[in-house]
Amino acid sequence: MTVARFGFAGPAVAAAAVLWSATLPSAPLGTHGRTWASAGLGVCAIVAARASGMNRTELGLDPTRVPSGLRWGGAVAAAVLGGYAIALSAPAVRGRIADSAGAGRDDFWTWITLHIPVGTVLAEELLFRGVLTPLVSPAVHATAFGLWHVRPAMIAGDSIAGTVAATGLSALGFDWLRRRSGSVLAPALAHLAINAGGAAAVRLVATRRGASMS
């Protein structure tokens, strides 16, 4: 069993990840720099795990599990996008989305094509579902993922407790997908659908509101 083989490595990785997330926003790298730094962290974590003796199957990177990852991840992603479509049909939901902080952001296309898929999904899935999932229990994994989002929540002015709870619960789902499919591709697809789909929903509502007011 991977957890037993590597002992305290899992908690150490979790603690290091939380520390990284607390310090990265203060680094003078700019948005693009922080995106690539996060992606680099995920890749380096995989390289270090491989060097320590973890194999591709343990890391969820076995090519033979890609079809399973596509099936499970694709099914969840489709359900998420369908949920967004249904939610947008409700006027009250559209109103709340239009008033959100990210509505109409100027860097939308860079955000949805670079920052979300590379700086968020790639980085977090390699680090958490790739390296951390086989090293710790789902509870420890969820706790670390929740705490990973504390500093971003503080910067955005969001509820810290609410953010930790929501992201911790999402980690349980991502962790389950990773274990069930045997591939990090499954939670990556679900994660991308949630984040990019949400950004697209905000953009769509903001664009329609702007058109109706012109």
ZIZINOR-V302775 format. One record per pair of residues at least 24 apart in sequence whose C-alpha atoms are under 6 Angstrom apart, sorted by the first residue. I is the first residue (numbers start at 1). GAP is how many residues later the second one is. If there is no record, write none. Layout:
i=I gap=GAP
i=I gap=GAP
This chain:
i=2 gap=132
i=3 gap=132
i=10 gap=125
i=10 gap=126
i=14 gap=130
i=18 gap=130
i=21 gap=127
i=22 gap=129
i=35 gap=80
i=35 gap=84
i=38 gap=81
i=38 gap=85
i=39 gap=80
i=39 gap=84
i=42 gap=81
i=42 gap=84
i=42 gap=85
i=59 gap=71
i=59 gap=72
i=60 gap=70
i=60 gap=122
i=60 gap=123
i=60 gap=124
i=61 gap=122
i=65 gap=118
i=68 gap=113
i=69 gap=112
i=69 gap=114
i=69 gap=116
i=69 gap=117
i=72 gap=114
i=73 gap=113
i=73 gap=114
i=73 gap=116
i=73 gap=117
i=76 gap=114
i=77 gap=113
i=77 gap=116
i=97 gap=105
i=98 gap=107
i=98 gap=108
i=103 gap=99
i=103 gap=100
i=103 gap=103
i=104 gap=99
i=104 gap=102
i=112 gap=84
i=142 gap=26
i=142 gap=29
i=142 gap=30
i=143 gap=25
